Amino acid sequence: MQMDTPRLRLRRFTPGDAKDFVAYRSDPEVARFQDWEFPLSLESAQRLLRSYSRSDPGAPGWFPYAIEVKADGRVAGDVAVHRQRSVQEAELGFSLARDRQGQGYATEAVEAVLRALFAGGLHTATAECDVRNERSARLLERLGFARTGQRGVFARARRERVDMLMFSLPAERWNALDGQRESGA
């Protein structure tokens, strides 16, 4: 369940992560493209983290990986995986503390999760992001996701209608691109 990259450890959330979790989840700049309530209270964060600690990364439903930066042991964000009932398709979502953005952490974390999912037999990864979230769209495209469409949704937490870009990454494409990454092509 734990994954290590050169700079990051992706792992289950623990109660000790509450302070870092509250900090990035309560930042309006981080939350502006997400559909969660903010600011997040410490009590609500502790409740969420208890729930996360009971979730199973291999079962259908959401499982959030904490993104821990090895250099300082702090949680910088999360990569959430929503496995479908067939467990052969999963949706990904990610968020990162503002002071950790622009350093390649999100790309490194999402890539590690994708590598593990596809190695485990996943057929297709999907993702969505707000059309205004250009940085997330570029990250997904850099990792091999293709835009498959756009749809309007009502973001409950923001109380507004937003347009979402939809992305898909089939295993065949991931495997071809991952092989190129590893060979340095």
BELGI-V995858 format. One record per run of one state. SS is the DSSP state (@ for helix, = for strand, . for the rest). FROM is the first residue (numbers start at 0). LEN is the number of residues. Records with the same first field share a line. If there is no record, write none. Layout:
# BELGI-V995858
SS = FROM-LEN / FROM-LEN
This chain:
# BELGI-V995858
. = 0-2 / 4-3 / 11-3 / 25-2 / 31-10 / 54-6 / 69-4 / 83-5 / 96-1 / 100-4 / 119-4 / 130-3 / 142-3 / 155-4 / 183-2
= = 2-2 / 7-4 / 60-9 / 73-10 / 88-8 / 123-7 / 145-10 / 159-11
@ = 14-11 / 27-4 / 41-13 / 97-3 / 104-15 / 133-9 / 170-13
